[in-house]
């Protein structure tokens, strides 16, 4: 572990504690501002000294919640992941405080201070983390503290990894050596670098490399205390989620289809309902305008009901604003020979004659998909999940593709925020398969926060 990473990790805890104290003190003072007291008079008396004693203990408990939610993990995390974890942690800690004070009103009774403190804690802690995040990036850009990487493999994965690290030095990675395989020559070169402490991680980018070389590489990393990472094949990603049990003394491994079992499914549904209702209320005026323009700019209905395949292969009617001419589905059969996608079951045509001028606009910005919020509230879709496909497309799935039907399709998803329509079918399947197998509420929040950037970015939509 680089000293720079350890230094920044070590200072996070005291900085978080100070940030929480600041949030609490600001919430206290705001409560007594005239613009607040005029609306809601103060009905309790507590000096700042008394309040600060309680705050000092509460902030320590808050830090414990942060730690349990992985906010002090040494592993690198994106700023989006930071925000989602801070939001969840602050919300959970606030809920604990509310419950604790509920049983002892004499200890503290200002709900307004608690609510304001919750909001300020998210803002201040995230701002503090954001400053640290960008300070680290400045160091990394200058080559200070960057992890030194060796990439093994000669395929698209290896080229993508090398290209991404070279183009973005602020990520904190620097490729010091790239070799097609782990043969004797590569082994000797890496051994020299390791002896001079010029390498930290080895990434095996080609999953098809010979088994003997894989085994030798793992042993080599163990011998020289180097971090070993590898790009998993599609088969290997299917074996990530498993439970170990025994029957009659025989160990059995159960490969799970998804982490969305039991409480996970309940939590995701509650989140879909809450966030779906909020989004529906906020976006309702925009949806009314889009619906009216869809009717006024071309003949046909405002909404279309499209048949799609949901979880467990069940069909449902997905709502969208009409973006095509009437009877567009029948014309698809005529246009199928002009399909520009040859890598999977999906249909794509850059200049599709079925799309109306207004339809082209709303499809470009994904505005035609807003009515799917109704599908989310009805429980047929989720806010986040794999892209919903037509029955004719699902019939062309390969066996490994059917993993996407393990959960409800989503209004947005990991594949959509990672490339929208620019992704190859295999890449889309790999990303959505990862999501299915590694779902978490934090991952959902990350994807939702990245969706606006994906929609308004430079990638095309079809």
Rosetta blueprint (number, residue, H / E / L):
1 X L
2 X L
3 X H
4 X H
5 X H
6 X H
7 X H
8 X H
9 X H
10 X H
11 X H
12 X H
13 X H
14 X H
15 X H
16 X H
17 X H
18 X H
19 X H
20 X H
21 X H
22 X H
23 X H
24 X H
25 X H
26 X H
27 X H
28 X H
29 X H
30 X H
31 X H
32 X L
33 X L
34 X H
35 X H
36 X H
37 X H
38 X L
39 X L
40 X L
41 X L
42 X L
43 X L
44 X L
45 X L
46 X L
47 X L
48 X H
49 X H
50 X H
51 X H
52 X H
53 X H
54 X H
55 X H
56 X H
57 X H
58 X H
59 X H
60 X H
61 X H
62 X H
63 X H
64 X H
65 X H
66 X H
67 X H
68 X H
69 X L
70 X L
71 X L
72 X L
73 X L
74 X L
75 X L
76 X L
77 X L
78 X L
79 X H
80 X H
81 X H
82 X H
83 X H
84 X H
85 X H
86 X H
87 X H
88 X H
89 X H
90 X H
91 X H
92 X H
93 X H
94 X H
95 X H
96 X H
97 X H
98 X H
99 X H
100 X H
101 X H
102 X H
103 X L
104 X L
105 X L
106 X L
107 X L
108 X L
109 X L
110 X L
111 X H
112 X H
113 X H
114 X H
115 X H
116 X H
117 X H
118 X H
119 X H
120 X H
121 X H
122 X H
123 X H
124 X H
125 X H
126 X H
127 X H
128 X H
129 X H
130 X H
131 X H
132 X H
133 X H
134 X H
135 X H
136 X H
137 X H
138 X H
139 X H
140 X H
141 X H
142 X L
143 X L
144 X L
145 X L
146 X L
147 X E
148 X E
149 X E
150 X E
151 X E
152 X E
153 X L
154 X L
155 X L
156 X H
157 X H
158 X H
159 X H
160 X H
161 X H
162 X H
163 X H
164 X H
165 X H
166 X H
167 X H
168 X L
169 X H
170 X H
171 X H
172 X L
173 X E
174 X E
175 X E
176 X E
177 X E
178 X E
179 X E
180 X L
181 X L
182 X L
183 X L
184 X H
185 X H
186 X H
187 X H
188 X H
189 X H
190 X H
191 X H
192 X H
193 X H
194 X H
195 X H
196 X L
197 X L
198 X L
199 X L
200 X L
201 X E
202 X E
203 X E
204 X E
205 X L
206 X L
207 X L
208 X L
209 X L
210 X L
211 X H
212 X H
213 X H
214 X H
215 X H
216 X H
217 X H
218 X H
219 X H
220 X H
221 X H
222 X H
223 X H
224 X L
225 X L
226 X L
227 X E
228 X E
229 X E
230 X E
231 X L
232 X L
233 X L
234 X H
235 X H
236 X H
237 X H
238 X L
239 X L
240 X L
241 X L
242 X E
243 X E
244 X E
245 X E
246 X E
247 X E
248 X L
249 X L
250 X E
251 X E
252 X E
253 X E
254 X E
255 X E
256 X L
257 X L
258 X L
259 X L
260 X L
261 X L
262 X L
263 X H
264 X H
265 X H
266 X H
267 X H
268 X H
269 X H
270 X H
271 X H
272 X H
273 X H
274 X H
275 X H
276 X H
277 X H
278 X H
279 X H
280 X H
281 X H
282 X H
283 X H
284 X H
285 X H
286 X H
287 X H
288 X H
289 X H
290 X H
291 X H
292 X H
293 X H
294 X H
295 X H
296 X H
297 X H
298 X L
299 X L
300 X L
301 X L
302 X L
303 X E
304 X E
305 X E
306 X E
307 X E
308 X E
309 X E
310 X L
311 X H
312 X H
313 X H
314 X L
315 X E
316 X E
317 X E
318 X E
319 X E
320 X E
321 X E
322 X L
323 X L
324 X E
325 X L
326 X L
327 X L
328 X H
329 X H
330 X H
331 X H
332 X H
333 X H
334 X H
335 X H
336 X H
337 X H
338 X H
339 X L
340 X L
341 X L
342 X L
343 X L
344 X L
345 X L
346 X L
347 X L
348 X L
349 X L
350 X L
351 X L
352 X L
353 X L
354 X L
355 X E
356 X L
357 X H
358 X H
359 X H
360 X H
361 X H
362 X H
363 X H
364 X H
365 X L
366 X L
367 X H
368 X H
369 X H
370 X L
371 X L
372 X H
373 X H
374 X H
375 X H
376 X H
377 X H
378 X H
379 X L
380 X L
381 X L
382 X E
383 X E
384 X E
385 X L
386 X L
387 X L
388 X L
389 X E
390 X L
391 X H
392 X H
393 X H
394 X H
395 X L
396 X L
397 X L
398 X L
399 X H
400 X H
401 X H
402 X H
403 X H
404 X H
405 X H
406 X H
407 X L
408 X L
409 X L
410 X E
411 X E
412 X E
413 X L
414 X H
415 X H
416 X H
417 X H
418 X H
419 X H
420 X H
421 X H
422 X H
423 X L
424 X L
425 X H
426 X H
427 X H
428 X H
429 X H
430 X H
431 X H
432 X H
433 X H
434 X H
435 X H
436 X H
437 X H
438 X L
439 X L
440 X L
441 X H
442 X H
443 X H
444 X H
445 X H
446 X H
447 X H
448 X H
449 X H
450 X H
451 X H
452 X H
453 X H
454 X H
455 X H
456 X H
457 X L
458 X L
459 X L
460 X L
461 X L
462 X L
